[in-house]
């Protein structure tokens, strides 16, 4: 069987944790930042764990990660 190609855009967006889950960056931190509270922006900088339903999809996109 041939190898499965990795989707490069997904490979750049997600990182795998030691427990096998994927983490991602949050949105809403690109523009229109003046109206957003500083504590809100600070919390957006943290990474979040992908939901377990989307975790299966990402495993298909990035099979060798």
mmCIF file of the N, C-alpha and C atoms, coordinates in Angstrom:
data_MODEL
# 
_entry.id   MODEL 
# 
loop_
_atom_site.group_PDB 
_atom_site.id 
_atom_site.type_symbol 
_atom_site.label_atom_id 
_atom_site.label_alt_id 
_atom_site.label_comp_id 
_atom_site.label_asym_id 
_atom_site.label_entity_id 
_atom_site.label_seq_id 
_atom_site.pdbx_PDB_ins_code 
_atom_site.Cartn_x 
_atom_site.Cartn_y 
_atom_site.Cartn_z 
_atom_site.occupancy 
_atom_site.B_iso_or_equiv 
_atom_site.pdbx_formal_charge 
_atom_site.auth_seq_id 
_atom_site.auth_comp_id 
_atom_site.auth_asym_id 
_atom_site.auth_atom_id 
_atom_site.pdbx_PDB_model_num 
ATOM 1   N N  . UNK A 1 1  ? 0.840   -1.185 0.000  1.00 0.00 ? 1  UNK A N  1 
ATOM 2   C CA . UNK A 1 1  ? 0.000   0.000  0.000  1.00 0.00 ? 1  UNK A CA 1 
ATOM 3   C C  . UNK A 1 1  ? 0.880   1.241  0.000  1.00 0.00 ? 1  UNK A C  1 
ATOM 4   N N  . UNK A 1 2  ? 0.455   2.257  -0.742 1.00 0.00 ? 2  UNK A N  1 
ATOM 5   C CA . UNK A 1 2  ? 1.238   3.499  -0.737 1.00 0.00 ? 2  UNK A CA 1 
ATOM 6   C C  . UNK A 1 2  ? 1.041   4.272  0.559  1.00 0.00 ? 2  UNK A C  1 
ATOM 7   N N  . UNK A 1 3  ? 1.960   5.173  0.789  1.00 0.00 ? 3  UNK A N  1 
ATOM 8   C CA . UNK A 1 3  ? 1.860   6.022  1.973  1.00 0.00 ? 3  UNK A CA 1 
ATOM 9   C C  . UNK A 1 3  ? 0.714   7.013  1.820  1.00 0.00 ? 3  UNK A C  1 
ATOM 10  N N  . UNK A 1 4  ? 0.197   7.481  2.954  1.00 0.00 ? 4  UNK A N  1 
ATOM 11  C CA . UNK A 1 4  ? -0.835  8.516  2.953  1.00 0.00 ? 4  UNK A CA 1 
ATOM 12  C C  . UNK A 1 4  ? -0.145  9.863  3.029  1.00 0.00 ? 4  UNK A C  1 
ATOM 13  N N  . UNK A 1 5  ? -0.551  10.795 2.187  1.00 0.00 ? 5  UNK A N  1 
ATOM 14  C CA . UNK A 1 5  ? 0.069   12.110 2.218  1.00 0.00 ? 5  UNK A CA 1 
ATOM 15  C C  . UNK A 1 5  ? -0.457  12.924 3.395  1.00 0.00 ? 5  UNK A C  1 
ATOM 16  N N  . UNK A 1 6  ? 0.434   13.681 3.995  1.00 0.00 ? 6  UNK A N  1 
ATOM 17  C CA . UNK A 1 6  ? 0.081   14.574 5.093  1.00 0.00 ? 6  UNK A CA 1 
ATOM 18  C C  . UNK A 1 6  ? -0.427  15.886 4.522  1.00 0.00 ? 6  UNK A C  1 
ATOM 19  N N  . UNK A 1 7  ? -1.526  16.384 5.070  1.00 0.00 ? 7  UNK A N  1 
ATOM 20  C CA . UNK A 1 7  ? -2.025  17.698 4.674  1.00 0.00 ? 7  UNK A CA 1 
ATOM 21  C C  . UNK A 1 7  ? -1.180  18.745 5.388  1.00 0.00 ? 7  UNK A C  1 
ATOM 22  N N  . UNK A 1 8  ? -0.369  19.483 4.637  1.00 0.00 ? 8  UNK A N  1 
ATOM 23  C CA . UNK A 1 8  ? 0.633   20.368 5.226  1.00 0.00 ? 8  UNK A CA 1 
ATOM 24  C C  . UNK A 1 8  ? 0.011   21.508 6.026  1.00 0.00 ? 8  UNK A C  1 
ATOM 25  N N  . UNK A 1 9  ? -1.158  21.990 5.616  1.00 0.00 ? 9  UNK A N  1 
ATOM 26  C CA . UNK A 1 9  ? -1.782  23.078 6.371  1.00 0.00 ? 9  UNK A CA 1 
ATOM 27  C C  . UNK A 1 9  ? -2.205  22.601 7.762  1.00 0.00 ? 9  UNK A C  1 
ATOM 28  N N  . UNK A 1 10 ? -2.673  21.375 7.865  1.00 0.00 ? 10 UNK A N  1 
ATOM 29  C CA . UNK A 1 10 ? -3.039  20.824 9.170  1.00 0.00 ? 10 UNK A CA 1 
ATOM 30  C C  . UNK A 1 10 ? -1.798  20.537 10.000 1.00 0.00 ? 10 UNK A C  1 
ATOM 31  N N  . UNK A 1 11 ? -0.730  20.113 9.348  1.00 0.00 ? 11 UNK A N  1 
ATOM 32  C CA . UNK A 1 11 ? 0.521   19.808 10.046 1.00 0.00 ? 11 UNK A CA 1 
ATOM 33  C C  . UNK A 1 11 ? 1.088   21.051 10.714 1.00 0.00 ? 11 UNK A C  1 
ATOM 34  N N  . UNK A 1 12 ? 0.911   22.215 10.058 1.00 0.00 ? 12 UNK A N  1 
ATOM 35  C CA . UNK A 1 12 ? 1.423   23.468 10.615 1.00 0.00 ? 12 UNK A CA 1 
ATOM 36  C C  . UNK A 1 12 ? 0.523   24.029 11.713 1.00 0.00 ? 12 UNK A C  1 
ATOM 37  N N  . UNK A 1 13 ? -0.753  23.680 11.706 1.00 0.00 ? 13 UNK A N  1 
ATOM 38  C CA . UNK A 1 13 ? -1.702  24.273 12.646 1.00 0.00 ? 13 UNK A CA 1 
ATOM 39  C C  . UNK A 1 13 ? -1.824  23.514 13.959 1.00 0.00 ? 13 UNK A C  1 
ATOM 40  N N  . UNK A 1 14 ? -1.504  22.238 13.972 1.00 0.00 ? 14 UNK A N  1 
ATOM 41  C CA . UNK A 1 14 ? -1.732  21.419 15.154 1.00 0.00 ? 14 UNK A CA 1 
ATOM 42  C C  . UNK A 1 14 ? -0.433  20.819 15.655 1.00 0.00 ? 14 UNK A C  1 
ATOM 43  N N  . UNK A 1 15 ? -0.347  20.644 16.972 1.00 0.00 ? 15 UNK A N  1 
ATOM 44  C CA . UNK A 1 15 ? 0.764   19.947 17.602 1.00 0.00 ? 15 UNK A CA 1 
ATOM 45  C C  . UNK A 1 15 ? 0.182   18.816 18.444 1.00 0.00 ? 15 UNK A C  1 
ATOM 46  N N  . UNK A 1 16 ? 0.924   17.746 18.551 1.00 0.00 ? 16 UNK A N  1 
ATOM 47  C CA . UNK A 1 16 ? 0.445   16.596 19.305 1.00 0.00 ? 16 UNK A CA 1 
ATOM 48  C C  . UNK A 1 16 ? 1.000   16.632 20.721 1.00 0.00 ? 16 UNK A C  1 
ATOM 49  N N  . UNK A 1 17 ? 0.149   16.342 21.693 1.00 0.00 ? 17 UNK A N  1 
ATOM 50  C CA . UNK A 1 17 ? 0.584   16.303 23.080 1.00 0.00 ? 17 UNK A CA 1 
ATOM 51  C C  . UNK A 1 17 ? 1.118   14.909 23.399 1.00 0.00 ? 17 UNK A C  1 
ATOM 52  N N  . UNK A 1 18 ? 1.702   14.758 24.566 1.00 0.00 ? 18 UNK A N  1 
ATOM 53  C CA . UNK A 1 18 ? 2.263   13.464 24.939 1.00 0.00 ? 18 UNK A CA 1 
ATOM 54  C C  . UNK A 1 18 ? 1.179   12.410 25.159 1.00 0.00 ? 18 UNK A C  1 
ATOM 55  N N  . UNK A 1 19 ? -0.039  12.849 25.470 1.00 0.00 ? 19 UNK A N  1 
ATOM 56  C CA . UNK A 1 19 ? -1.133  11.895 25.676 1.00 0.00 ? 19 UNK A CA 1 
ATOM 57  C C  . UNK A 1 19 ? -1.833  11.521 24.375 1.00 0.00 ? 19 UNK A C  1 
ATOM 58  N N  . UNK A 1 20 ? -1.380  12.102 23.246 1.00 0.00 ? 20 UNK A N  1 
ATOM 59  C CA . UNK A 1 20 ? -1.959  11.733 21.956 1.00 0.00 ? 20 UNK A CA 1 
ATOM 60  C C  . UNK A 1 20 ? -3.042  12.664 21.467 1.00 0.00 ? 20 UNK A C  1 
ATOM 61  N N  . UNK A 1 21 ? -3.368  13.690 22.239 1.00 0.00 ? 21 UNK A N  1 
ATOM 62  C CA . UNK A 1 21 ? -4.364  14.663 21.812 1.00 0.00 ? 21 UNK A CA 1 
ATOM 63  C C  . UNK A 1 21 ? -3.684  15.749 20.980 1.00 0.00 ? 21 UNK A C  1 
ATOM 64  N N  . UNK A 1 22 ? -4.478  16.583 20.337 1.00 0.00 ? 22 UNK A N  1 
ATOM 65  C CA . UNK A 1 22 ? -3.942  17.675 19.546 1.00 0.00 ? 22 UNK A CA 1 
ATOM 66  C C  . UNK A 1 22 ? -4.290  18.999 20.197 1.00 0.00 ? 22 UNK A C  1 
ATOM 67  N N  . UNK A 1 23 ? -3.356  19.947 20.122 1.00 0.00 ? 23 UNK A N  1 
ATOM 68  C CA . UNK A 1 23 ? -3.629  21.286 20.627 1.00 0.00 ? 23 UNK A CA 1 
ATOM 69  C C  . UNK A 1 23 ? -3.556  22.267 19.466 1.00 0.00 ? 23 UNK A C  1 
ATOM 70  N N  . UNK A 1 24 ? -4.263  23.384 19.614 1.00 0.00 ? 24 UNK A N  1 
ATOM 71  C CA . UNK A 1 24 ? -4.359  24.369 18.545 1.00 0.00 ? 24 UNK A CA 1 
ATOM 72  C C  . UNK A 1 24 ? -4.361  25.759 19.131 1.00 0.00 ? 24 UNK A C  1 
ATOM 73  N N  . UNK A 1 25 ? -4.126  26.745 18.277 1.00 0.00 ? 25 UNK A N  1 
ATOM 74  C CA . UNK A 1 25 ? -4.176  28.145 18.676 1.00 0.00 ? 25 UNK A CA 1 
ATOM 75  C C  . UNK A 1 25 ? -5.613  28.647 18.561 1.00 0.00 ? 25 UNK A C  1 
ATOM 76  N N  . UNK A 1 26 ? -5.956  29.638 19.374 1.00 0.00 ? 26 UNK A N  1 
ATOM 77  C CA . UNK A 1 26 ? -7.308  30.186 19.333 1.00 0.00 ? 26 UNK A CA 1 
ATOM 78  C C  . UNK A 1 26 ? -7.391  31.326 18.330 1.00 0.00 ? 26 UNK A C  1 
ATOM 79  N N  . UNK A 1 27 ? -8.618  31.644 17.937 1.00 0.00 ? 27 UNK A N  1 
ATOM 80  C CA . UNK A 1 27 ? -8.829  32.726 16.976 1.00 0.00 ? 27 UNK A CA 1 
ATOM 81  C C  . UNK A 1 27 ? -9.128  34.037 17.703 1.00 0.00 ? 27 UNK A C  1 
ATOM 82  N N  . UNK A 1 28 ? -9.459  35.071 16.969 1.00 0.00 ? 28 UNK A N  1 
ATOM 83  C CA . UNK A 1 28 ? -9.803  36.414 17.467 1.00 0.00 ? 28 UNK A CA 1 
ATOM 84  C C  . UNK A 1 28 ? -8.609  37.182 18.014 1.00 0.00 ? 28 UNK A C  1 
ATOM 85  N N  . UNK A 1 29 ? -7.428  36.946 17.491 1.00 0.00 ? 29 UNK A N  1 
ATOM 86  C CA . UNK A 1 29 ? -6.260  37.663 17.984 1.00 0.00 ? 29 UNK A CA 1 
ATOM 87  C C  . UNK A 1 29 ? -5.475  38.293 16.833 1.00 0.00 ? 29 UNK A C  1 
ATOM 88  N N  . UNK A 1 30 ? -6.139  38.617 15.736 1.00 0.00 ? 30 UNK A N  1 
ATOM 89  C CA . UNK A 1 30 ? -5.457  39.155 14.566 1.00 0.00 ? 30 UNK A CA 1 
ATOM 90  C C  . UNK A 1 30 ? -5.676  40.663 14.373 1.00 0.00 ? 30 UNK A C  1 
ATOM 91  N N  . UNK A 1 31 ? -6.902  41.121 14.493 1.00 0.00 ? 31 UNK A N  1 
ATOM 92  C CA . UNK A 1 31 ? -7.185  42.545 14.268 1.00 0.00 ? 31 UNK A CA 1 
ATOM 93  C C  . UNK A 1 31 ? -8.350  42.962 15.157 1.00 0.00 ? 31 UNK A C  1 
ATOM 94  N N  . UNK A 1 32 ? -8.629  44.253 15.168 1.00 0.00 ? 32 UNK A N  1 
ATOM 95  C CA . UNK A 1 32 ? -9.654  44.844 16.043 1.00 0.00 ? 32 UNK A CA 1 
ATOM 96  C C  . UNK A 1 32 ? -9.362  44.530 17.513 1.00 0.00 ? 32 UNK A C  1 
ATOM 97  N N  . UNK A 1 33 ? -8.119  44.736 17.902 1.00 0.00 ? 33 UNK A N  1 
ATOM 98  C CA . UNK A 1 33 ? -7.699  44.374 19.256 1.00 0.00 ? 33 UNK A CA 1 
ATOM 99  C C  . UNK A 1 33 ? -7.929  45.487 20.271 1.00 0.00 ? 33 UNK A C  1 
ATOM 100 N N  . UNK A 1 34 ? -8.186  46.713 19.805 1.00 0.00 ? 34 UNK A N  1 
ATOM 101 C CA . UNK A 1 34 ? -8.326  47.824 20.744 1.00 0.00 ? 34 UNK A CA 1 
ATOM 102 C C  . UNK A 1 34 ? -9.591  47.720 21.573 1.00 0.00 ? 34 UNK A C  1 
ATOM 103 N N  . UNK A 1 35 ? -10.621 47.121 21.029 1.00 0.00 ? 35 UNK A N  1 
ATOM 104 C CA . UNK A 1 35 ? -11.877 47.014 21.775 1.00 0.00 ? 35 UNK A CA 1 
ATOM 105 C C  . UNK A 1 35 ? -11.927 45.798 22.685 1.00 0.00 ? 35 UNK A C  1 
ATOM 106 N N  . UNK A 1 36 ? -10.922 44.945 22.623 1.00 0.00 ? 36 UNK A N  1 
ATOM 107 C CA . UNK A 1 36 ? -10.917 43.736 23.429 1.00 0.00 ? 36 UNK A CA 1 
ATOM 108 C C  . UNK A 1 36 ? -10.143 43.965 24.730 1.00 0.00 ? 36 UNK A C  1 
ATOM 109 N N  . UNK A 1 37 ? -10.631 43.375 25.791 1.00 0.00 ? 37 UNK A N  1 
ATOM 110 C CA . UNK A 1 37 ? -10.024 43.518 27.103 1.00 0.00 ? 37 UNK A CA 1 
ATOM 111 C C  . UNK A 1 37 ? -8.660  42.822 27.128 1.00 0.00 ? 37 UNK A C  1 
ATOM 112 N N  . UNK A 1 38 ? -7.733  43.350 27.910 1.00 0.00 ? 38 UNK A N  1 
ATOM 113 C CA . UNK A 1 38 ? -6.381  42.799 27.923 1.00 0.00 ? 38 UNK A CA 1 
ATOM 114 C C  . UNK A 1 38 ? -6.347  41.391 28.505 1.00 0.00 ? 38 UNK A C  1 
ATOM 115 N N  . UNK A 1 39 ? -7.190  41.126 29.505 1.00 0.00 ? 39 UNK A N  1 
ATOM 116 C CA . UNK A 1 39 ? -7.212  39.772 30.059 1.00 0.00 ? 39 UNK A CA 1 
ATOM 117 C C  . UNK A 1 39 ? -7.796  38.780 29.054 1.00 0.00 ? 39 UNK A C  1 
ATOM 118 N N  . UNK A 1 40 ? -8.747  39.243 28.250 1.00 0.00 ? 40 UNK A N  1 
ATOM 119 C CA . UNK A 1 40 ? -9.320  38.399 27.198 1.00 0.00 ? 40 UNK A CA 1 
ATOM 120 C C  . UNK A 1 40 ? -8.273  38.064 26.143 1.00 0.00 ? 40 UNK A C  1 
ATOM 121 N N  . UNK A 1 41 ? -7.495  39.072 25.759 1.00 0.00 ? 41 UNK A N  1 
ATOM 122 C CA . UNK A 1 41 ? -6.439  38.842 24.766 1.00 0.00 ? 41 UNK A CA 1 
ATOM 123 C C  . UNK A 1 41 ? -5.342  37.940 25.319 1.00 0.00 ? 41 UNK A C  1 
ATOM 124 N N  . UNK A 1 42 ? -5.046  38.095 26.603 1.00 0.00 ? 42 UNK A N  1 
ATOM 125 C CA . UNK A 1 42 ? -4.026  37.266 27.218 1.00 0.00 ? 42 UNK A CA 1 
ATOM 126 C C  . UNK A 1 42 ? -4.456  35.805 27.241 1.00 0.00 ? 42 UNK A C  1 
ATOM 127 N N  . UNK A 1 43 ? -5.707  35.552 27.525 1.00 0.00 ? 43 UNK A N  1 
ATOM 128 C CA . UNK A 1 43 ? -6.201  34.174 27.545 1.00 0.00 ? 43 UNK A CA 1 
ATOM 129 C C  . UNK A 1 43 ? -6.300  33.578 26.146 1.00 0.00 ? 43 UNK A C  1 
ATOM 130 N N  . UNK A 1 44 ? -6.454  34.419 25.134 1.00 0.00 ? 44 UNK A N  1 
ATOM 131 C CA . UNK A 1 44 ? -6.492  33.915 23.762 1.00 0.00 ? 44 UNK A CA 1 
ATOM 132 C C  . UNK A 1 44 ? -5.123  33.428 23.306 1.00 0.00 ? 44 UNK A C  1 
ATOM 133 N N  . UNK A 1 45 ? -4.062  33.872 23.944 1.00 0.00 ? 45 UNK A N  1 
ATOM 134 C CA . UNK A 1 45 ? -2.727  33.448 23.558 1.00 0.00 ? 45 UNK A CA 1 
ATOM 135 C C  . UNK A 1 45 ? -2.408  32.021 23.953 1.00 0.00 ? 45 UNK A C  1 
ATOM 136 N N  . UNK A 1 46 ? -3.204  31.447 24.847 1.00 0.00 ? 46 UNK A N  1 
ATOM 137 C CA . UNK A 1 46 ? -2.960  30.085 25.307 1.00 0.00 ? 46 UNK A CA 1 
ATOM 138 C C  . UNK A 1 46 ? -3.495  29.080 24.291 1.00 0.00 ? 46 UNK A C  1 
ATOM 139 N N  . UNK A 1 47 ? -2.860  27.943 24.253 1.00 0.00 ? 47 UNK A N  1 
ATOM 140 C CA . UNK A 1 47 ? -3.310  26.875 23.366 1.00 0.00 ? 47 UNK A CA 1 
ATOM 141 C C  . UNK A 1 47 ? -4.455  26.108 24.026 1.00 0.00 ? 47 UNK A C  1 
ATOM 142 N N  . UNK A 1 48 ? -5.329  25.538 23.215 1.00 0.00 ? 48 UNK A N  1 
ATOM 143 C CA . UNK A 1 48 ? -6.437  24.743 23.726 1.00 0.00 ? 48 UNK A CA 1 
ATOM 144 C C  . UNK A 1 48 ? -6.395  23.363 23.090 1.00 0.00 ? 48 UNK A C  1 
ATOM 145 N N  . UNK A 1 49 ? -6.986  22.413 23.764 1.00 0.00 ? 49 UNK A N  1 
ATOM 146 C CA . UNK A 1 49 ? -7.055  21.040 23.270 1.00 0.00 ? 49 UNK A CA 1 
ATOM 147 C C  . UNK A 1 49 ? -8.227  20.929 22.295 1.00 0.00 ? 49 UNK A C  1 
ATOM 148 N N  . UNK A 1 50 ? -8.001  20.247 21.199 1.00 0.00 ? 50 UNK A N  1 
ATOM 149 C CA . UNK A 1 50 ? -9.046  20.032 20.200 1.00 0.00 ? 50 UNK A CA 1 
ATOM 150 C C  . UNK A 1 50 ? -10.074 19.072 20.773 1.00 0.00 ? 50 UNK A C  1 
ATOM 151 N N  . UNK A 1 51 ? -11.346 19.246 20.409 1.00 0.00 ? 51 UNK A N  1 
ATOM 152 C CA . UNK A 1 51 ? -12.393 18.376 20.923 1.00 0.00 ? 51 UNK A CA 1 
ATOM 153 C C  . UNK A 1 51 ? -12.186 16.943 20.443 1.00 0.00 ? 51 UNK A C  1 
ATOM 154 N N  . UNK A 1 52 ? -12.734 16.006 21.176 1.00 0.00 ? 52 UNK A N  1 
ATOM 155 C CA . UNK A 1 52 ? -12.484 14.594 20.860 1.00 0.00 ? 52 UNK A CA 1 
ATOM 156 C C  . UNK A 1 52 ? -13.127 14.189 19.537 1.00 0.00 ? 52 UNK A C  1 
ATOM 157 N N  . UNK A 1 53 ? -14.163 14.891 19.107 1.00 0.00 ? 53 UNK A N  1 
ATOM 158 C CA . UNK A 1 53 ? -14.783 14.578 17.828 1.00 0.00 ? 53 UNK A CA 1 
ATOM 159 C C  . UNK A 1 53 ? -13.900 15.019 16.667 1.00 0.00 ? 53 UNK A C  1 
ATOM 160 N N  . UNK A 1 54 ? -13.259 16.173 16.817 1.00 0.00 ? 54 UNK A N  1 
ATOM 161 C CA . UNK A 1 54 ? -12.361 16.650 15.774 1.00 0.00 ? 54 UNK A CA 1 
ATOM 162 C C  . UNK A 1 54 ? -11.011 15.951 15.817 1.00 0.00 ? 54 UNK A C  1 
ATOM 163 N N  . UNK A 1 55 ? -10.705 15.332 16.931 1.00 0.00 ? 55 UNK A N  1 
ATOM 164 C CA . UNK A 1 55 ? -9.427  14.639 17.079 1.00 0.00 ? 55 UNK A CA 1 
ATOM 165 C C  . UNK A 1 55 ? -9.296  13.511 16.050 1.00 0.00 ? 55 UNK A C  1 
ATOM 166 N N  . UNK A 1 56 ? -10.396 12.819 15.773 1.00 0.00 ? 56 UNK A N  1 
ATOM 167 C CA . UNK A 1 56 ? -10.382 11.741 14.790 1.00 0.00 ? 56 UNK A CA 1 
ATOM 168 C C  . UNK A 1 56 ? -10.112 12.277 13.386 1.00 0.00 ? 56 UNK A C  1 
ATOM 169 N N  . UNK A 1 57 ? -10.688 13.434 13.072 1.00 0.00 ? 57 UNK A N  1 
ATOM 170 C CA . UNK A 1 57 ? -10.482 14.037 11.755 1.00 0.00 ? 57 UNK A CA 1 
ATOM 171 C C  . UNK A 1 57 ? -9.033  14.448 11.550 1.00 0.00 ? 57 UNK A C  1 
ATOM 172 N N  . UNK A 1 58 ? -8.441  15.002 12.578 1.00 0.00 ? 58 UNK A N  1 
ATOM 173 C CA . UNK A 1 58 ? -7.063  15.475 12.461 1.00 0.00 ? 58 UNK A CA 1 
ATOM 174 C C  . UNK A 1 58 ? -6.107  14.297 12.307 1.00 0.00 ? 58 UNK A C  1 
ATOM 175 N N  . UNK A 1 59 ? -6.417  13.164 12.939 1.00 0.00 ? 59 UNK A N  1 
ATOM 176 C CA . UNK A 1 59 ? -5.577  11.986 12.770 1.00 0.00 ? 59 UNK A CA 1 
ATOM 177 C C  . UNK A 1 59 ? -5.554  11.513 11.319 1.00 0.00 ? 59 UNK A C  1 
ATOM 178 N N  . UNK A 1 60 ? -6.658  11.707 10.604 1.00 0.00 ? 60 UNK A N  1 
ATOM 179 C CA . UNK A 1 60 ? -6.686  11.347 9.189  1.00 0.00 ? 60 UNK A CA 1 
ATOM 180 C C  . UNK A 1 60 ? -5.878  12.332 8.345  1.00 0.00 ? 60 UNK A C  1 
ATOM 181 N N  . UNK A 1 61 ? -5.888  13.611 8.730  1.00 0.00 ? 61 UNK A N  1 
ATOM 182 C CA . UNK A 1 61 ? -5.169  14.623 7.965  1.00 0.00 ? 61 UNK A CA 1 
ATOM 183 C C  . UNK A 1 61 ? -3.672  14.555 8.198  1.00 0.00 ? 61 UNK A C  1 
ATOM 184 N N  . UNK A 1 62 ? -3.284  14.192 9.417  1.00 0.00 ? 62 UNK A N  1 
ATOM 185 C CA . UNK A 1 62 ? -1.872  14.159 9.780  1.00 0.00 ? 62 UNK A CA 1 
ATOM 186 C C  . UNK A 1 62 ? -1.552  12.758 10.305 1.00 0.00 ? 62 UNK A C  1 
ATOM 187 N N  . UNK A 1 63 ? -1.413  11.773 9.443  1.00 0.00 ? 63 UNK A N  1 
ATOM 188 C CA . UNK A 1 63 ? -1.290  10.388 9.916  1.00 0.00 ? 63 UNK A CA 1 
ATOM 189 C C  . UNK A 1 63 ? 0.039   10.060 10.578 1.00 0.00 ? 63 UNK A C  1 
ATOM 190 N N  . UNK A 1 64 ? 1.109   10.764 10.236 1.00 0.00 ? 64 UNK A N  1 
ATOM 191 C CA . UNK A 1 64 ? 2.427   10.386 10.747 1.00 0.00 ? 64 UNK A CA 1 
ATOM 192 C C  . UNK A 1 64 ? 2.941   11.334 11.826 1.00 0.00 ? 64 UNK A C  1 
ATOM 193 N N  . UNK A 1 65 ? 2.077   12.158 12.404 1.00 0.00 ? 65 UNK A N  1 
ATOM 194 C CA . UNK A 1 65 ? 2.505   13.096 13.430 1.00 0.00 ? 65 UNK A CA 1 
ATOM 195 C C  . UNK A 1 65 ? 2.600   12.373 14.759 1.00 0.00 ? 65 UNK A C  1 
# 
